Amino acid sequence: MFGKKVCIGGFPGIGSVGKVAADFMATSLKCSAIKPFFSSVFPAQAVISQGLAELLHAELRSPENRDDLLMLSGDAQPLEIIGMHSLAGEILDSLRTEGVSDVITLAAYVGETRSGVLGTATDVNSAAALERSGIPLLRQGAIGGLNGLLAGLAPIYGMRGFCLLGTTSGAELVDIKAAATLLEAIGPLFGLDLDVSLLRQEQKDVWETIPSDEPDMNYR
């Protein structure tokens, strides 16, 4: 279904579904960074981790033992629409230079559906291929931010665009369950053995840290 080289990416969105899934894949595949994307349209913040400060940015990564796959993730969404288009163009231009044929973004879907995962593509044949692979199509709606823009602009840069969406209620700040379900659907498409039980255990650990006498703070 996919071409010779695929880039899978996820940026923060509803429930952080796409970003959690993309970051988990990058960790599982032992990816190393090959190119960062810094931009003035990201929020004006530096993230502190273990005493080190780093500007918000996006990053292109390469798996340890896969030359047909790249991973893309970002710390935040751009604040400006024009800047978002500019950053998306910069990223897609780099992906084209890397020989990428298909851009697949990961996102979240909030709405009534019986499917844990939905998909969409930028051409009829690719959409049909998703359905044949067991991914029901998102028939209508919109995908915001870089997750939608990167997939939508991909054909302009000579690549096919796809978006796979994990179904979420939208009530949780980080919906690990939806991300895990999305990963379970992605694995077979690329012959990846992703142990999502580690991700589900992380969700369990988070719940166990919430005090039982804490008032309801949208922990649902």
N, C-alpha and C positions, 0 to 999 in steps of 0.2 A: 504493500500500500504506500509506503513512504519511499523517498528517493535515497540517493547514495549517502547523504549526510544530513542529520537532523539536529536542530537546536530546540531544546525544551526549556521553557522559562516560566517564572512566576514572580509577580510583584504583589505587594500588600493590597488587599482588597477586603471584601466582606468575609469576616471570619478568618482572614489571613490564609484561606484554604490553599490558594495557588502557591503562595510563598512557602508555606510549611511543606507542601508536597515537593516543590522544587529543591528546597534546602535539604530535605531528607534524602532525595535522590542524589544530590551532589555529594553528600557525606557518605552514603552507601557505596557510591561508585569511586570514592577516594579521588575526587576531582582536585585539580590544582588550578589556581588562577592564571589566566593567560592575558586578560586585558580588563582594566577597570574603566568605568565611564563616570566621570565626575561632571557635574553640571550646576550652574547657578540657579536652576529652576527647582532643585531639590530643597526641602526645608533647610533653613540656616541653622544646622545643628551638627555637633560632633558627638559621636557615640563613644562612651567610655566603657572599656572592657578590660578588667584586670589591670587598671591603672593606665591603659593606653588609650589615646584619643584618635578617632578616625572619622573623617567626613562621611556623611551619607553618600552612597554611590551605588551604581549597578556593577555587576561583575560577570564576565564571561569565563567559564571554567571548562577544563578538559578532563574527562575521565582517565583513570590510570591505564585501562586496558581496552579502550574502545576508541577507534579512530573515525567511527561513523556517527559520533554523538558529541554534542556540546551542551553545556548547561548554562543557563542565564538566570540570575536572580538580582533583586534590588532591595535596598533598605527601605525605600519609601517611593511614593508616587510624586511626580513633579507637581508644583503648585499652579503652574500657568499652562493654559492650553497651547499657546504658540510654542512655548518651550518644550512641551510634551511631544509635539510633532517633530521639533528639531532633534530632540534626544532619540526619539524612535527612529528617525532617519539615520542618525549617526550609528546606532546599534545595527540596523538592518544593512547599512553599507559595509560594516565590519563583518557581518555574517556572510554577506555575498562574497567578500574577499576570502573568507575561510572556506568557501566552496559549499556552503549550506544550501540544500535544495528545499527543505521544509522547515517552517517555523511553527512550533507548537507551543501555545501559551496555556497556562493552567489558571483557572479562575473558579469563582463560586456562582452558583445559581440559587436564587431564593424564589420559590414559587411552588405551586401544586404539581407534583409529578410523582410517579411511582418508581422512577429511576434514580439510582444513587449517583449516576454519572450521565451527563449529556454532552453532545459534541456538535461542532459546526465547522465548516470549511469554506474556503473562498472560491471553490469551483464545484460544479455538479458532480463530476466523477469522483473527486476526493470525498465529498459528502456521502455519496453512495458507498464508497469504500469503508467509511466509518460505520455505516449501518451494517454492512456485511461482516464487520469485525465485532458486532455485538454492542456498538455504542449508539444508543438512540439519539436522533438529531433534535437540537433545540430549534423549534419551528418558527419562533418569533421572539422579539425582545431586543435587548441591546447589551453589549459588553463594554463597560467603561474603562477608562484609564489605559495604561500601557498594555495590559493583558488583551484588551480589545484592539488597540491601535497597532501593535506589532503584527498581530495576525492579519488585520484588515489591510495594512499597507504592504505586506509581504509581496503580493503579485507585482506591485510597481517596481520592486527591486529584483524581479525575475525568480521569485520563490513562491511556493504554495503556502498558504496560511491555514492553520487549524487552531481551534480552541477547545479544550476539554474542561468541563465544568463539574465540580463536585457539588451535590445538592446540600444546602445548609438552611437552617431556620433563620439565620442572620442574628440570632439572639446572643450568641457567644462571641466574645472578642477574638478568641482563637478556637476554631472548630477542628480539633485534631481528628475526630471521628470522620468528618467529611473528607479531610485530607488523606486519611488512610484508605477510605473507600476509593478515592480517585487514584491513588497509587496502585491499588489492587487491579484496577482496570488498565492502567498504563503498562504494568509489568509484562503481561503476555504480548502486548503489541510490539515490544522491542526485545523480547527474549531475556528480560531482566528478572532475577530472583531477588525481589525486594522483601525483606523481613519486616513487614509492617507491624508485627506483634511488638516490636520495640517502640514504635510510635504509639500504639494503643496503651502500652504500659506507662509511657510518659503521661498520657492523659489520665490514667488511673492514679498516678502519683500526685498529679496536680489536684485532683478531687480530694485525695486523702489529706492534703494539707489545709483544706478549708475547714475551719472550726465548725462543729455541729451546731453551736449556739449562735452562729453568725446570722444576722438578718439576711433575707433574700436580696441578693445584689445581682439579679439576672443570671445566677448560676443555674442554667437549665440544660 
